[in-house]
Amino acid sequence: MHKLSLAAMVVASALATLATGSVAQTFRFDIPLAVVCMNSKTQTWVVGYLQTVANDGTAIYGRGSLTGTLNAQGVMVKPSDRPALLDCYDKSLDQLRAEGRVLEFQRTK
């Protein structure tokens, strides 16, 4: 029984090390945690939270089923399957940051 528990701990530790190593190597900390946009139709603010980051640097932000894409060049891409009602589309991260429209990660030391 004791040998089985030790073996399980070794396997779990190895998997955790591999998973942590791969995340630390590929994650971009230069992208924001969230993007704040104005919906032109409803005249309400929408906060899209970071959902996924692809290996090429593309990030998906969203709230529920509504998502937006930040391409690898740092520009919010207009959706192709619905009207682009948010004012963040076609803006760069630099523009959004200058307008105070991003929530940044706060890294710890």
ZIPEJO-V663724 format. One record per backbone hydrogen bond with DSSP energy under -0.5 kcal/mol. CO is the residue of the C=O (numbers start at 1). NH is the residue of the N-H. Records with the same first field share a line. If there is no record, write none. Layout:
CO: NH + NH
This chain:
1: 5
2: 6
3: 7
4: 8
5: 9
6: 10
7: 11
8: 12
9: 13
10: 14
11: 15
12: 16
13: 17
14: 18
15: 19
16: 20
17: 21
18: 22
19: 23
20: 24
21: 25
22: 26
23: 27
27: 29
28: 31
33: 50
34: 103
35: 37 + 48
37: 46
38: 40 + 87
39: 43 + 44
44: 39
46: 37 + 48
47: 49
48: 35
49: 62
52: 60
54: 57
58: 54
59: 61 + 70
60: 51 + 52
61: 68
62: 49
63: 66
65: 67
66: 63
68: 61
69: 71 + 77
70: 59
71: 74
74: 93
75: 71
76: 90
77: 69
83: 85
85: 40
86: 89
88: 91
91: 76
92: 96
93: 97
94: 98
95: 99
96: 101
97: 100
101: 36
102: 104
103: 33 + 34
105: 107
